[in-house]
C-alpha cells in the first residue's frame, strides 16, 4: 500500500508540472494535502497490520484455579523414633553362672520380681556353717544377761558375749546380702522384651554376657532431633502429626517437651511427644514428626510451582478476561507444596496453574475446562 502511495504522489506531481506553473502557494497547499493523505494511509496500514497479527496469533491454552481463603497450616517435618522412658536390661550385681531363668519373652513383670538366679552354692554353704555358731553365741549372750541380772559375773563378760553374737549376725547378713547380688530382679514394671541369657551362661553386671530386657510400654514417646535453626520456632504444646509409613497410619498429638539447650557437638536439640500405651507402637520404630508451628484460618495459598522469581520480586499470572496478567506477590510460609500469599492476590482471582510458562503479560489465553 505504501508503494501505491508513492505512485499516487508521483502522478500528481507530474500532473502539476504538465498543467503549467501554479505558484509557490499552490505547490505548498498541494504538498500539505499529499502529506495528510499519506499520514492517514499509514494509520490504516498500522491498524490492518495489528488486526492481521492478532488474528494469526493463537491464544495460549491455560488452566486456572479460583483463589479462596482456606485454613492453612505450616509444618516442620523431621524424622523421629519411638522410644520408651523405661527400657532397661536387668542383670546381676555380681558375676556368676546362671542357675535358672524364671521368665520368658512376653511375660509381664513387677518391679522387684525375681527373674533369674546365679549359682550361689559357696555363699549358701558359708551361711549354713554360720548358723550353729550364731545359735551358740546367742545362748551364751542370753545366759550372761541372766547372770548379770543376778549380779553374777562382770560387765565385761556381758559386753563381750553381746559383741560376739552381734558380730556373727552381721557376718551372716553380709553373706546374705552378697548372695542376693547373684539374683536378677526386675528394676521396673513392664514386659519382658528379650532374654539373652540361659542356664550355664556367665552373667556380669551391666548386661555383659547377656541379660533380660524389660520395657514399660505404658511410657512410650516419640523423639526427634532438630537443627538449631529451628530453636524458638517450635514450642511445647504445638500440634503434631506422627506418620508411620510401615503401618500406613498416623496419629495426632502435642509436643510435650522441647529442649532449650543446643548440643555443642551436634548443634541440635530434642523435641518429644509422650504417647503412653499404644498396642501398634514398639520401641525403636521410625516415623515422621510433623510439627505445626504456624496456622492461619483465613489464608490465601497457591501452589509453589506457579511462583516465578523476577527482578521485581515473586510473580505469578492471573486470568484477566481472555488475557494473562502478571501480578507481583508477597509470599509467606511454605508447607506441603503450598505457599501463603500475604499480598498481591484477592479472593476470587483466577490464578493460572498450567500453561503460564508459555504466556506473557497481556497475551491472549484460552481457559481450558
Beta strands, then each sheet from edge to edge (+ up, - down):
strand 1: 60-66
strand 2: 70-84
strand 3: 87-90
strand 4: 96-101
strand 5: 108-109
strand 6: 114-118
strand 7: 183-185
strand 8: 190-195
strand 9: 202-203
strand 10: 212-215
strand 11: 220-227
strand 12: 239-244
strand 13: 249-254
strand 14: 257-258
strand 15: 268-276
strand 16: 286-299
strand 17: 301-303
strand 18: 308-310
strand 19: 313-320
strand 20: 323-328
strand 21: 330-335
strand 22: 338-343
strand 23: 350-354
strand 24: 365-367
sheet 1: 23+ 1- 24-
sheet 2: 13+ 12- 16+ 2- 11+ 15- 14+
sheet 3: 3+ 10- 8+ 5-
sheet 4: 7+ 6- 4+ 9-
sheet 5: 17+ 22- 21+
sheet 6: 18+ 19- 20+
end
